[in-house]
Amino acid sequence: MSMIHDITVAVPRNKLPKRKGRGESSGHGKTSGRGNKGSKARVGTYIKRGYEGGQTPIFRRLPKRGFSNDNFERRFHAVNLADLSSFDDGATIDAAVLIEAGLVPDDRWPVKILGDGEVSKKLTVIAGAYSRSAHQKITQAGGSAQNLKGEAFEFPKPKKRFIPRPTEKKAPAAAAEATTDAPAAQ
């Protein structure tokens, strides 16, 4: 007796299609498995996503809450220095070359070069961003790290910290004179 685990991929499937609307005795006749009446039983109807039959849908029952910076995150395709070792000495590496080599899936996001690995070849790398260690290793090997415009890559300047100004207090004598000069109302 064969068991279900004995059936392999090599065995062809021979499940016949469900023949709807071919008589009541088939079990799928009359309403053809659609139930009685309603919009789902009709032909050509489109039921919009999240529709709950007139009940207030879940996305309207739950309140909007909080805020996410996910939409504003800077995203990069990451490439390590170890991956660049396959390129020839003196090669110019940009996003198109990395896509062709299969290191980056597409050019939707800029490329960021990370410092995992060593570089012994003189490479000209054109990328959107570099980690500090990757930038240091590329330049020490005699190569150049360039931004997307082809200029030498520079790290952004550190942001200045906010230093609050000292608050100036009004002199209490001036406030006292203003009250004494006013005539007393009697």
CORKANOR-V613595 format. One record per residue. N is the residue number from 0. RES is the residue in three letters. D_CENTER is the distance of its C-alpha to the mean C-alpha in Angstrom with 1 decimal. Layout:
<<N RES D_CENTER> <N RES D_CENTER>>
//
This chain:
<<0 MET 52.4> <1 SER 48.8> <2 MET 45.9> <3 ILE 42.4> <4 HIS 41.0> <5 ASP 43.5> <6 ILE 41.8> <7 THR 39.6> <8 VAL 37.3> <9 ALA 40.4> <10 VAL 42.1> <11 PRO 41.4> <12 ARG 40.3> <13 ASN 43.1> <14 LYS 41.7> <15 LEU 43.2> <16 PRO 41.3> <17 LYS 41.9> <18 ARG 44.7> <19 LYS 44.2> <20 GLY 46.9> <21 ARG 49.8> <22 GLY 52.1> <23 GLU 52.1> <24 SER 53.3> <25 SER 50.1> <26 GLY 48.1> <27 HIS 45.7> <28 GLY 48.2> <29 LYS 48.7> <30 THR 45.3> <31 SER 43.5> <32 GLY 41.3> <33 ARG 40.0> <34 GLY 42.1> <35 ASN 44.3> <36 LYS 43.4> <37 GLY 40.3> <38 SER 37.6> <39 LYS 36.2> <40 ALA 39.7> <41 ARG 39.8> <42 VAL 38.9> <43 GLY 36.3> <44 THR 34.5> <45 TYR 30.8> <46 ILE 29.6> <47 LYS 26.4> <48 ARG 23.4> <49 GLY 24.1> <50 TYR 27.7> <51 GLU 30.0> <52 GLY 33.4> <53 GLY 33.9> <54 GLN 32.9> <55 THR 30.4> <56 PRO 27.1> <57 ILE 24.9> <58 PHE 22.2> <59 ARG 25.2> <60 ARG 27.0> <61 LEU 24.3> <62 PRO 23.9> <63 LYS 20.8> <64 ARG 20.2> <65 GLY 18.3> <66 PHE 15.5> <67 SER 11.9> <68 ASN 10.5> <69 ASP 6.8> <70 ASN 7.2> <71 PHE 9.0> <72 GLU 7.3> <73 ARG 8.4> <74 ARG 6.7> <75 PHE 9.5> <76 HIS 11.2> <77 ALA 13.6> <78 VAL 17.3> <79 ASN 20.1> <80 LEU 23.6> <81 ALA 25.1> <82 ASP 23.5> <83 LEU 25.1> <84 SER 28.5> <85 SER 29.0> <86 PHE 29.4> <87 ASP 32.9> <88 ASP 34.4> <89 GLY 33.9> <90 ALA 31.0> <91 THR 28.5> <92 ILE 24.9> <93 ASP 22.2> <94 ALA 19.0> <95 ALA 21.4> <96 VAL 23.5> <97 LEU 20.6> <98 ILE 19.4> <99 GLU 23.1> <100 ALA 23.5> <101 GLY 20.6> <102 LEU 18.8> <103 VAL 15.7> <104 PRO 14.6> <105 ASP 14.3> <106 ASP 14.3> <107 ARG 11.1> <108 TRP 10.0> <109 PRO 12.9> <110 VAL 14.4> <111 LYS 15.2> <112 ILE 18.5> <113 LEU 19.0> <114 GLY 22.6> <115 ASP 23.1> <116 GLY 26.3> <117 GLU 29.1> <118 VAL 29.9> <119 SER 33.6> <120 LYS 33.3> <121 LYS 33.3> <122 LEU 30.0> <123 THR 28.6> <124 VAL 24.8> <125 ILE 22.8> <126 ALA 19.2> <127 GLY 16.8> <128 ALA 17.2> <129 TYR 19.4> <130 SER 20.0> <131 ARG 23.5> <132 SER 25.0> <133 ALA 23.7> <134 HIS 25.2> <135 GLN 28.4> <136 LYS 28.9> <137 ILE 28.4> <138 THR 30.9> <139 GLN 33.3> <140 ALA 33.5> <141 GLY 34.6> <142 GLY 31.5> <143 SER 29.5> <144 ALA 26.0> <145 GLN 25.1> <146 ASN 22.3> <147 LEU 21.2> <148 LYS 24.4> <149 GLY 26.6> <150 GLU 27.7> <151 ALA 28.0> <152 PHE 24.9> <153 GLU 25.4> <154 PHE 23.4> <155 PRO 22.9> <156 LYS 25.8> <157 PRO 25.6> <158 LYS 25.4> <159 LYS 28.8> <160 ARG 29.3> <161 PHE 30.7> <162 ILE 34.4> <163 PRO 36.1> <164 ARG 39.4> <165 PRO 42.5> <166 THR 43.6> <167 GLU 47.0> <168 LYS 49.3> <169 LYS 52.0> <170 ALA 55.5> <171 PRO 57.2> <172 ALA 60.6> <173 ALA 59.4> <174 ALA 58.2> <175 ALA 61.6> <176 GLU 63.6> <177 ALA 61.9> <178 THR 63.0> <179 THR 66.6> <180 ASP 67.3> <181 ALA 66.6> <182 PRO 70.0> <183 ALA 70.4> <184 ALA 70.6> <185 GLN 73.7>>
//
